[in-house]
Amino acid sequence: MRIAFRFKPVPFVATLLLVVLGIALGQWQDRRADEKVAVATELAGGSAAAPLVAGAAPIPLAQAQFRRVSATGTFVDWPLYLDNRPHDGRAGFYVLMPFRIQGTAMHVLVARGWLPRDAADRQRIAAYPTPQGPVTIEGVAKPTAGHVMQLGEAPALTAGAIVQNADVAQVAAASGLAMHPFVLEQTSADGSEGALLRDWPKPDLGVDKHRGYAFQWYALALTAFLFFIISGFRSGRKNHQ
C-alpha cells in the first residue's frame, strides 16, 4: 500500500524557518549556559587561589576578577551609598569607600558592606565606624558593585552621595583618585561588623534557566517539523481517498 504525502510549499517554508530559528536560538542559549559554567569555574578557582596583593601597579581586571585580593592602607573619607540594595526584605545601601594602598597613590574601591536605610528619613545615613589608621583588608574582586534600574536622573557623584549605580571609572573621575579597575567586595573584619553587614549575595548565574530555554527552542523546532510531516501525510491520505 502506497503512503501518500502531500507537499505544500508555503507550510514547508514556514516549517523550515521555525526549525532554523528554534535550533539557532537553542544553540545560543546553550552557549550562554556554557559561558555561565565558565564563570562558575572561574569563581571556584578564584576562591581557592592565594589572594593577590594590591600595590602601586594597577592589576588588570581580567587577572583580578573573582580572585581574593588583600590590601594594606587607609580608608579615604569619600563614601558613596548605593541605593535599592535590599537585604532579607529590608531596604538599605551598599557602602562604597576608596582605600588608599599604603606607601602609594593607588586606591581600590571597597564595597564595605550593607547598611539599613532609615525608614523615616531616606537621606539619613546611620553611623558606622571606619578604621582611622592603617589596616589590612581582604575581599573578592568584582567588575562592579552590581547594577540596578536607574530611577530618575542620576545625581552627581560627590562624597556622601546616595546613588543608584557607580562604577570604578566614574568614581575615579569624580574623586580624582587613581584606582584599580575593580571593586573589592570586602569579606574581612575591620571593626565595623556591628553596623555593616557583609553577607554578600551569591551570584545567580542562571545556568539551569538557559538550559531550560534551550530545551524549549529545540522542542519548538521538533514540534514544527513533526507537525509538517503529520499534516502532509494526513492531507495526502485524504486526497488519495
C-alpha positions in Angstrom: 0.0 0.0 0.0 1.5 3.3 -1.0 1.6 6.0 1.7 0.6 9.4 0.2 2.3 12.6 1.3 1.1 15.9 0.1 3.9 18.5 -0.2 2.8 22.2 0.2 5.4 24.9 -0.5 4.1 27.5 1.9 3.9 25.3 5.0 7.3 23.8 4.1 8.9 27.3 4.1 7.2 28.2 7.3 8.3 25.0 8.9 11.9 25.4 7.7 12.0 28.9 9.2 10.7 27.7 12.5 13.2 24.8 12.6 16.1 27.0 11.7 15.0 29.7 14.3 14.5 27.1 17.0 17.8 25.4 16.5 19.7 28.8 16.3 18.1 30.1 19.5 18.6 26.8 21.3 22.3 26.9 20.4 22.6 30.5 21.6 21.1 29.5 24.9 23.5 26.6 25.2 26.4 29.0 24.5 25.1 31.3 27.2 24.9 28.4 29.7 28.4 27.3 28.8 29.6 30.9 29.5 27.9 30.9 32.9 29.5 27.5 33.7 32.9 29.0 32.8 32.2 31.9 35.2 31.3 29.4 37.9 34.6 27.6 37.3 36.4 30.9 37.5 34.7 31.8 40.8 35.6 28.5 42.3 39.2 28.8 41.1 39.5 32.3 42.4 38.3 31.4 45.8 40.8 28.5 46.1 43.8 30.5 44.8 46.1 32.5 47.1 45.0 36.2 47.4 46.5 38.8 45.1 48.2 41.7 46.9 47.1 45.1 45.7 50.0 47.5 45.3 51.0 50.6 43.3 50.7 49.0 39.9 47.1 48.5 38.6 46.0 44.9 38.5 44.1 44.2 35.2 40.5 43.3 35.7 40.9 40.1 33.7 43.6 38.9 36.2 41.8 40.1 39.4 38.1 39.4 38.9 36.6 36.8 41.2 40.0 36.4 42.9 40.6 37.1 46.5 42.6 40.4 46.9 44.3 41.8 50.0 45.4 45.4 50.6 47.1 47.3 53.3 46.4 51.0 53.7 43.8 53.5 55.0 40.2 54.3 54.1 39.6 57.6 52.4 36.6 59.7 53.6 34.9 59.8 50.3 31.9 57.4 50.8 29.1 56.6 48.3 25.9 54.9 49.1 24.3 52.6 46.5 20.6 52.7 47.0 17.9 50.0 46.4 20.1 47.2 47.8 17.6 45.2 49.9 18.7 42.5 52.4 16.3 40.0 53.9 13.4 42.2 52.9 14.8 45.3 54.4 15.7 48.4 52.3 19.3 49.6 52.5 22.5 50.7 50.9 25.9 49.3 49.9 28.6 51.4 51.3 31.5 52.2 48.9 34.7 53.8 50.0 38.1 54.3 48.4 41.0 52.6 50.2 44.5 54.1 49.7 47.2 51.5 49.3 50.0 52.1 51.9 53.0 53.9 50.5 51.4 54.6 47.1 49.0 57.0 45.4 46.9 54.0 44.2 43.5 53.2 45.6 41.0 50.4 45.4 37.2 51.0 45.6 35.9 48.9 48.5 32.3 47.7 49.0 32.5 47.7 52.8 29.1 46.2 53.5 25.3 46.7 53.7 23.7 49.4 55.8 20.0 49.6 56.6 18.0 52.7 55.4 16.3 54.9 57.9 12.5 54.4 57.4 11.7 57.9 58.4 14.4 59.8 56.6 15.8 58.3 53.4 18.6 60.8 53.3 19.8 60.0 56.9 22.8 57.6 56.9 23.2 55.6 60.1 26.6 55.9 61.8 29.2 53.2 61.2 32.8 53.0 62.3 35.7 53.4 59.9 39.3 52.5 60.9 41.3 55.7 61.2 44.8 54.1 60.8 46.4 51.6 58.5 44.5 48.3 58.3 44.8 45.2 56.1 41.6 44.1 54.4 40.7 41.2 52.1 37.8 40.6 49.7 36.8 39.4 46.3 37.4 41.5 43.2 34.3 42.1 41.2 33.9 44.1 37.9 31.2 46.2 39.6 29.2 46.6 42.8 26.1 45.5 40.9 23.7 47.4 38.8 20.1 48.3 39.4 17.5 50.2 37.3 18.1 53.9 37.4 15.2 55.7 39.0 15.1 59.3 37.7 18.1 61.4 36.8 21.4 60.2 38.3 22.8 62.7 40.8 26.4 63.9 40.6 29.0 61.7 42.2 30.2 63.5 45.3 31.4 62.4 48.7 28.4 61.1 50.7 26.0 61.0 47.7 23.2 58.4 47.6 23.1 57.0 44.0 21.7 54.0 42.2 24.8 52.9 40.5 28.5 53.9 40.3 31.4 52.1 38.5 35.1 52.4 39.3 35.9 54.7 36.3 33.1 57.2 37.4 34.3 57.2 41.0 37.9 57.7 39.9 36.9 60.6 37.7 34.7 62.3 40.3 37.2 61.9 43.2 40.4 62.4 41.3 41.8 59.2 42.8 43.9 56.7 40.9 42.1 53.3 41.3 42.5 49.6 40.5 39.9 48.7 37.8 37.7 46.6 40.1 35.5 46.8 43.2 36.8 44.9 46.3 33.8 43.2 47.9 35.2 43.1 51.5 35.0 39.9 53.5 37.5 40.6 56.3 36.8 42.2 59.6 37.8 45.8 60.3 35.8 46.7 63.4 32.6 47.8 61.6 30.9 44.4 61.7 28.2 45.6 64.2 27.0 48.2 61.7 27.9 46.9 58.3 26.8 43.5 57.1 29.0 41.6 54.7 26.5 38.8 53.8 27.1 39.3 50.1 24.6 37.7 47.7 25.8 34.7 45.8 25.8 35.3 42.0 22.8 33.8 40.3 24.4 32.5 37.1 21.2 31.1 35.8 22.7 28.1 34.0 19.6 26.0 34.5 17.4 28.8 33.1 19.5 28.9 29.9 19.3 25.1 29.6 15.6 25.3 30.0 15.2 27.9 27.4 17.4 25.9 25.0 15.2 22.9 25.5 12.1 24.9 24.7 13.6 26.2 21.5 14.7 22.8 20.4 11.2 21.5 21.3 9.7 24.2 19.1 11.8 23.1 16.1 11.0 19.5 16.6 7.2 20.2 17.0 7.2 22.3 13.8 8.9 19.5 11.9 6.6 16.8 13.2 3.5 18.9 12.5 4.6 19.4 8.9 5.2 15.7 8.4 2.0 14.6 10.1 -0.1 17.2 8.3 1.4 16.2 5.0 0.5 12.6 5.4 -3.0 13.4 6.6 -3.6 15.7 3.6 -2.1 13.1 1.3 -4.3 10.3 2.7 -7.5 12.5 2.2 -6.6 13.2 -1.4 -5.8 9.5 -2.1 -9.2 8.6 -0.7 
